[in-house]
Amino acid sequence: MSRTMDWEIPQEIQPKPGEWAFDLDRALSAVLGLKAIVPQDAFTAGTLGTERAGSGVLIRDDGLVLTIGYLVTEAETIWLTPADGGAVPGHVLAYDQETGFGLVQVLGRLGIPPLDLGIGHRVGAGDRAVIASEGGRRHAISVRVVARQEFAGYWEYVLDRAIFTAPAHPFWGGAALIGADGKLIGIGSLHVQQPSGREQRRDLNMIVPIELLPPILEDMLSFGRPNRPARPWLGLYAHDVEDAIVVVGLADSGPAVKAGLQPGDRILAVREEPVSSLAGFWRKVWATGPAGSEVVLRVVRDDSPIVARILSADRTRFLKAPRLH
């Protein structure tokens, strides 16, 4: 998402220092602008673009920055911008497909304090918070947590207890969700809409909770990814429609393409287990075993039943790995 620095959040929803029990400006200074350049031949270039912009949050004195992974996946060039201007280079350390987090190392001095992690902080509906992209108060919004609930993404992604906040921030990618105690409680991932009665829809941000980071942080720093068996990846994009999962797209050269799946196919079951929700579908796929396992789908195409046998893969094998510097 491209942006210019002349925009400003309306004053009435900007956070005010007197409304918070922590040093608001100090906390917001840890939120950095992030720009990533991805090579044209990268696997994600076609879907996520070759120039990506968002935010990242300084979480350690040694220059470790936490962001959302889709901004930095396969990136070769990273620039980080503090609120007071200037830019310093960084490089990608890791990204995790399961949580959605990405890590970047700053290659220079920033002279700003990191934001502490809100580990153990119980985040629930009704809690006050601030969601901020780079640029201080003028790029921050006072929000409420409206829900903690499951989120399923069409790109083979599920969070058990994602955080949803309102009002929605217009530049959510990698934004910091800061709790009432001034600590980081999540990283912005998406803009979503939620039904709110009489066919109206409410704009929300979906936030990846910080509680998912500690179990994988050291592995990500050591190995570039969590040290666990990779989930089986199909390379398909899907939505749940009525009582079936509908294929809406396919990753180029991915396992599902090779198995002959097509957009419009309706997936009814994984082996003999019926599926009716997107989250349930992904979980049944992952339950078949590690990456490389055969995933058997029962599909309907043009009213005809089909059995698709897909040899799953490790998604990271399709991506350019972070380069050591």
ZITATA-V901490 format. One record per residue. RES is the residue in three letters. SS is DSSP state (@ for helix, = for strand, . for the rest). OMEGA is omega in whole degrees, -180 to 180 (999 if undefined). D_LAST is the distance of its C-alpha to the last C-alpha in Angstrom with 1 decimal. Layout:
res=RES ss=SS omega=OMEGA d_last=D_LAST
res=RES ss=SS omega=OMEGA d_last=D_LAST
This chain:
res=MET ss=. omega=179 d_last=26.9
res=SER ss=. omega=180 d_last=27.4
res=ARG ss=. omega=171 d_last=29.0
res=THR ss=. omega=-175 d_last=30.2
res=MET ss=. omega=-177 d_last=30.5
res=ASP ss=. omega=177 d_last=34.3
res=TRP ss=. omega=-179 d_last=35.1
res=GLU ss=. omega=175 d_last=36.3
res=ILE ss=. omega=178 d_last=37.3
res=PRO ss=. omega=-175 d_last=41.2
res=GLN ss=@ omega=-173 d_last=42.2
res=GLU ss=@ omega=179 d_last=44.3
res=ILE ss=@ omega=172 d_last=41.4
res=GLN ss=. omega=176 d_last=38.9
res=PRO ss=. omega=179 d_last=38.5
res=LYS ss=. omega=-176 d_last=40.6
res=PRO ss=@ omega=-177 d_last=39.7
res=GLY ss=@ omega=-178 d_last=43.2
res=GLU ss=@ omega=-173 d_last=42.8
res=TRP ss=. omega=-177 d_last=40.0
res=ALA ss=. omega=178 d_last=40.1
res=PHE ss=. omega=179 d_last=36.6
res=ASP ss=. omega=-174 d_last=35.1
res=LEU ss=@ omega=-176 d_last=34.3
res=ASP ss=@ omega=177 d_last=32.7
res=ARG ss=@ omega=180 d_last=30.4
res=ALA ss=@ omega=-178 d_last=29.3
res=LEU ss=@ omega=-180 d_last=28.8
res=SER ss=. omega=180 d_last=26.6
res=ALA ss=. omega=-180 d_last=23.8
res=VAL ss== omega=-173 d_last=23.8
res=LEU ss== omega=167 d_last=21.4
res=GLY ss== omega=-179 d_last=21.5
res=LEU ss== omega=174 d_last=18.7
res=LYS ss== omega=-178 d_last=18.3
res=ALA ss== omega=175 d_last=16.3
res=ILE ss== omega=-175 d_last=16.4
res=VAL ss== omega=-179 d_last=16.6
res=PRO ss=. omega=-177 d_last=17.4
res=GLN ss=. omega=-177 d_last=21.1
res=ASP ss=. omega=178 d_last=20.9
res=ALA ss=. omega=-178 d_last=19.3
res=PHE ss=. omega=-178 d_last=21.7
res=THR ss=. omega=-177 d_last=22.1
res=ALA ss=@ omega=-177 d_last=22.5
res=GLY ss=@ omega=-177 d_last=26.2
res=THR ss=@ omega=-176 d_last=26.8
res=LEU ss=@ omega=179 d_last=24.3
res=GLY ss=. omega=-179 d_last=23.8
res=THR ss=. omega=174 d_last=21.0
res=GLU ss== omega=-176 d_last=21.1
res=ARG ss== omega=-179 d_last=21.2
res=ALA ss== omega=179 d_last=22.1
res=GLY ss== omega=-178 d_last=22.8
res=SER ss== omega=172 d_last=22.1
res=GLY ss== omega=-175 d_last=19.9
res=VAL ss== omega=176 d_last=21.0
res=LEU ss== omega=-176 d_last=19.5
res=ILE ss=. omega=177 d_last=20.4
res=ARG ss=. omega=180 d_last=19.1
res=ASP ss=. omega=-178 d_last=19.2
res=ASP ss=. omega=176 d_last=15.6
res=GLY ss=. omega=178 d_last=14.6
res=LEU ss== omega=-177 d_last=14.6
res=VAL ss== omega=176 d_last=16.1
res=LEU ss== omega=180 d_last=18.2
res=THR ss== omega=175 d_last=19.3
res=ILE ss== omega=-167 d_last=21.1
res=GLY ss=@ omega=-176 d_last=19.1
res=TYR ss=@ omega=178 d_last=20.8
res=LEU ss=@ omega=-170 d_last=19.3
res=VAL ss=@ omega=179 d_last=15.7
res=THR ss=. omega=179 d_last=16.4
res=GLU ss=. omega=-179 d_last=14.7
res=ALA ss== omega=176 d_last=13.4
res=GLU ss== omega=-179 d_last=11.0
res=THR ss== omega=179 d_last=11.8
res=ILE ss== omega=171 d_last=12.7
res=TRP ss== omega=-179 d_last=15.0
res=LEU ss== omega=-175 d_last=16.7
res=THR ss== omega=175 d_last=20.2
res=PRO ss=. omega=-175 d_last=22.4
res=ALA ss=. omega=-177 d_last=26.1
res=ASP ss=. omega=175 d_last=27.0
res=GLY ss=. omega=-175 d_last=25.1
res=GLY ss=. omega=179 d_last=22.2
res=ALA ss=. omega=176 d_last=18.7
res=VAL ss== omega=179 d_last=15.3
res=PRO ss== omega=174 d_last=12.0
res=GLY ss== omega=172 d_last=10.0
res=HIS ss== omega=-176 d_last=7.7
res=VAL ss== omega=175 d_last=9.5
res=LEU ss== omega=-173 d_last=9.5
res=ALA ss== omega=166 d_last=12.8
res=TYR ss== omega=-175 d_last=16.2
res=ASP ss=. omega=-177 d_last=19.5
res=GLN ss=. omega=-175 d_last=22.3
res=GLU ss=. omega=178 d_last=25.1
res=THR ss=. omega=-175 d_last=24.8
res=GLY ss=. omega=-179 d_last=23.0
res=PHE ss== omega=171 d_last=20.4
res=GLY ss== omega=179 d_last=16.9
res=LEU ss== omega=179 d_last=14.3
res=VAL ss== omega=175 d_last=11.9
res=GLN ss== omega=176 d_last=10.2
res=VAL ss== omega=179 d_last=11.6
res=LEU ss=. omega=-179 d_last=9.9
res=GLY ss=. omega=-178 d_last=13.4
res=ARG ss=. omega=178 d_last=16.8
res=LEU ss=. omega=-180 d_last=19.1
res=GLY ss=. omega=178 d_last=22.1
res=ILE ss=. omega=-179 d_last=23.3
res=PRO ss=. omega=177 d_last=24.3
res=PRO ss=. omega=176 d_last=22.8
res=LEU ss=. omega=179 d_last=25.1
res=ASP ss=. omega=179 d_last=26.5
res=LEU ss== omega=180 d_last=26.6
res=GLY ss=. omega=-179 d_last=30.1
res=ILE ss=. omega=-179 d_last=30.1
res=GLY ss=. omega=178 d_last=33.6
res=HIS ss=. omega=-180 d_last=34.9
res=ARG ss=. omega=-178 d_last=37.4
res=VAL ss=. omega=-179 d_last=37.0
res=GLY ss=. omega=180 d_last=40.1
res=ALA ss=. omega=-180 d_last=42.2
res=GLY ss=. omega=-180 d_last=43.6
res=ASP ss=. omega=173 d_last=40.9
res=ARG ss== omega=179 d_last=40.0
res=ALA ss== omega=175 d_last=36.4
res=VAL ss== omega=172 d_last=34.4
res=ILE ss== omega=-170 d_last=32.0
res=ALA ss== omega=164 d_last=29.8
res=SER ss=. omega=-176 d_last=27.4
res=GLU ss=. omega=175 d_last=25.9
res=GLY ss=. omega=175 d_last=28.6
res=GLY ss=@ omega=-173 d_last=30.6
res=ARG ss=@ omega=-177 d_last=34.1
res=ARG ss=@ omega=178 d_last=34.9
res=HIS ss=@ omega=-178 d_last=32.3
res=ALA ss== omega=-179 d_last=33.3
res=ILE ss== omega=169 d_last=36.2
res=SER ss== omega=-174 d_last=38.3
res=VAL ss== omega=170 d_last=38.6
res=ARG ss== omega=169 d_last=40.3
res=VAL ss== omega=-179 d_last=39.0
res=VAL ss== omega=180 d_last=41.5
res=ALA ss== omega=165 d_last=40.5
res=ARG ss== omega=-175 d_last=38.5
res=GLN ss== omega=-179 d_last=38.8
res=GLU ss== omega=173 d_last=37.4
res=PHE ss== omega=176 d_last=35.3
res=ALA ss== omega=179 d_last=34.8
res=GLY ss== omega=-177 d_last=32.7
res=TYR ss=. omega=-175 d_last=33.6
res=TRP ss=. omega=179 d_last=30.2
res=GLU ss=. omega=-172 d_last=30.7
res=TYR ss== omega=176 d_last=29.9
res=VAL ss== omega=167 d_last=32.1
res=LEU ss== omega=-179 d_last=32.0
res=ASP ss== omega=-175 d_last=34.9
res=ARG ss== omega=176 d_last=35.3
res=ALA ss== omega=177 d_last=33.5
res=ILE ss== omega=177 d_last=34.4
res=PHE ss== omega=-176 d_last=36.4
res=THR ss== omega=175 d_last=37.1
res=ALA ss== omega=-1 d_last=39.4
res=PRO ss=. omega=-176 d_last=39.8
res=ALA ss=. omega=175 d_last=36.8
res=HIS ss=. omega=-177 d_last=34.0
res=PRO ss=. omega=179 d_last=33.6
res=PHE ss=. omega=-168 d_last=29.7
res=TRP ss=. omega=-171 d_last=28.9
res=GLY ss=. omega=-180 d_last=25.4
res=GLY ss=. omega=-179 d_last=23.2
res=ALA ss=. omega=180 d_last=26.1
res=ALA ss== omega=167 d_last=26.8
res=LEU ss== omega=-174 d_last=30.0
res=ILE ss== omega=-178 d_last=31.2
res=GLY ss== omega=-177 d_last=34.2
res=ALA ss=. omega=177 d_last=37.3
res=ASP ss=. omega=178 d_last=35.9
res=GLY ss=. omega=-179 d_last=32.9
res=LYS ss=. omega=-178 d_last=30.3
res=LEU ss== omega=-179 d_last=27.9
res=ILE ss== omega=177 d_last=29.8
res=GLY ss== omega=179 d_last=28.0
res=ILE ss== omega=-177 d_last=25.7
res=GLY ss== omega=-178 d_last=27.5
res=SER ss== omega=-170 d_last=27.3
res=LEU ss== omega=163 d_last=30.4
res=HIS ss== omega=180 d_last=33.7
res=VAL ss== omega=177 d_last=36.6
res=GLN ss== omega=-178 d_last=40.3
res=GLN ss== omega=176 d_last=42.8
res=PRO ss== omega=-178 d_last=46.6
res=SER ss=. omega=176 d_last=48.6
res=GLY ss=. omega=179 d_last=52.2
res=ARG ss=. omega=176 d_last=54.5
res=GLU ss=. omega=173 d_last=51.7
res=GLN ss=. omega=-179 d_last=49.7
res=ARG ss== omega=-177 d_last=45.9
res=ARG ss== omega=179 d_last=43.8
res=ASP ss== omega=-179 d_last=40.3
res=LEU ss== omega=166 d_last=37.8
res=ASN ss== omega=172 d_last=34.1
res=MET ss== omega=-173 d_last=32.7
res=ILE ss== omega=174 d_last=30.3
res=VAL ss== omega=-175 d_last=28.1
res=PRO ss== omega=-176 d_last=29.3
res=ILE ss=@ omega=-179 d_last=26.9
res=GLU ss=@ omega=179 d_last=28.8
res=LEU ss=@ omega=-175 d_last=26.7
res=LEU ss=. omega=-173 d_last=23.4
res=PRO ss=@ omega=-179 d_last=24.2
res=PRO ss=@ omega=-175 d_last=25.0
res=ILE ss=@ omega=-171 d_last=21.6
res=LEU ss=@ omega=-176 d_last=19.2
res=GLU ss=@ omega=176 d_last=18.2
res=ASP ss=@ omega=-180 d_last=17.9
res=MET ss=@ omega=179 d_last=15.6
res=LEU ss=@ omega=-176 d_last=13.3
res=SER ss=@ omega=-170 d_last=13.7
res=PHE ss=@ omega=-178 d_last=14.0
res=GLY ss=. omega=179 d_last=12.8
res=ARG ss=. omega=177 d_last=16.6
res=PRO ss=. omega=-178 d_last=19.8
res=ASN ss=. omega=180 d_last=21.0
res=ARG ss=. omega=178 d_last=24.3
res=PRO ss=. omega=180 d_last=26.0
res=ALA ss=. omega=176 d_last=25.2
res=ARG ss== omega=173 d_last=28.1
res=PRO ss=. omega=-179 d_last=30.1
res=TRP ss== omega=-177 d_last=29.1
res=LEU ss=. omega=-177 d_last=31.8
res=GLY ss=. omega=175 d_last=30.3
res=LEU ss== omega=177 d_last=33.3
res=TYR ss== omega=-172 d_last=33.9
res=ALA ss== omega=173 d_last=37.1
res=HIS ss== omega=173 d_last=39.5
res=ASP ss== omega=-179 d_last=42.4
res=VAL ss== omega=-177 d_last=45.7
res=GLU ss=. omega=-174 d_last=48.9
res=ASP ss=. omega=-177 d_last=49.0
res=ALA ss== omega=174 d_last=46.3
res=ILE ss== omega=-176 d_last=42.7
res=VAL ss== omega=176 d_last=42.4
res=VAL ss== omega=-179 d_last=39.6
res=VAL ss== omega=179 d_last=38.6
res=GLY ss== omega=-177 d_last=35.7
res=LEU ss== omega=177 d_last=33.7
res=ALA ss=. omega=179 d_last=30.1
res=ASP ss=. omega=177 d_last=30.0
res=SER ss=. omega=179 d_last=30.0
res=GLY ss=. omega=-178 d_last=29.9
res=PRO ss=@ omega=-177 d_last=32.2
res=ALA ss=@ omega=176 d_last=35.0
res=VAL ss=@ omega=-179 d_last=35.3
res=LYS ss=@ omega=180 d_last=35.7
res=ALA ss=. omega=175 d_last=38.3
res=GLY ss=. omega=177 d_last=40.3
res=LEU ss=. omega=-178 d_last=40.0
res=GLN ss=. omega=173 d_last=40.9
res=PRO ss=. omega=-177 d_last=40.8
res=GLY ss=. omega=176 d_last=43.9
res=ASP ss=. omega=179 d_last=44.1
res=ARG ss== omega=-179 d_last=45.4
res=ILE ss== omega=-177 d_last=43.9
res=LEU ss== omega=-174 d_last=46.6
res=ALA ss== omega=168 d_last=45.3
res=VAL ss== omega=-167 d_last=42.7
res=ARG ss=. omega=-179 d_last=44.8
res=GLU ss=. omega=-176 d_last=48.0
res=GLU ss== omega=-180 d_last=46.6
res=PRO ss== omega=176 d_last=47.3
res=VAL ss=. omega=-180 d_last=44.7
res=SER ss=. omega=177 d_last=45.7
res=SER ss=. omega=-178 d_last=42.7
res=LEU ss=@ omega=179 d_last=39.1
res=ALA ss=@ omega=178 d_last=37.7
res=GLY ss=@ omega=178 d_last=40.2
res=PHE ss=@ omega=-179 d_last=39.2
res=TRP ss=@ omega=-179 d_last=35.5
res=ARG ss=@ omega=178 d_last=36.4
res=LYS ss=@ omega=175 d_last=38.8
res=VAL ss=@ omega=-178 d_last=36.2
res=TRP ss=@ omega=-179 d_last=33.7
res=ALA ss=. omega=-179 d_last=36.6
res=THR ss=. omega=-179 d_last=37.1
res=GLY ss=. omega=-180 d_last=34.4
res=PRO ss== omega=175 d_last=30.6
res=ALA ss=. omega=-175 d_last=28.9
res=GLY ss=. omega=178 d_last=30.9
res=SER ss=. omega=175 d_last=34.2
res=GLU ss== omega=178 d_last=37.0
res=VAL ss== omega=-178 d_last=37.9
res=VAL ss== omega=-179 d_last=41.5
res=LEU ss== omega=173 d_last=42.5
res=ARG ss== omega=-167 d_last=46.0
res=VAL ss== omega=170 d_last=46.1
res=VAL ss== omega=177 d_last=48.8
res=ARG ss== omega=-178 d_last=48.6
res=ASP ss=. omega=178 d_last=51.7
res=ASP ss=. omega=179 d_last=53.7
res=SER ss== omega=179 d_last=53.0
res=PRO ss== omega=179 d_last=51.3
res=ILE ss== omega=171 d_last=48.3
res=VAL ss== omega=-180 d_last=46.4
res=ALA ss== omega=178 d_last=42.7
res=ARG ss== omega=-174 d_last=40.8
res=ILE ss== omega=173 d_last=37.0
res=LEU ss== omega=-175 d_last=34.6
res=SER ss=. omega=-177 d_last=31.8
res=ALA ss== omega=171 d_last=28.1
res=ASP ss=. omega=-175 d_last=24.8
res=ARG ss=@ omega=-177 d_last=23.6
res=THR ss=@ omega=178 d_last=19.9
res=ARG ss=@ omega=180 d_last=20.6
res=PHE ss=@ omega=-173 d_last=21.4
res=LEU ss=. omega=172 d_last=18.1
res=LYS ss=. omega=-177 d_last=14.8
res=ALA ss=. omega=173 d_last=12.5
res=PRO ss=. omega=-178 d_last=9.4
res=ARG ss=. omega=177 d_last=6.4
res=LEU ss=. omega=179 d_last=3.8
res=HIS ss=. omega=999 d_last=0.0
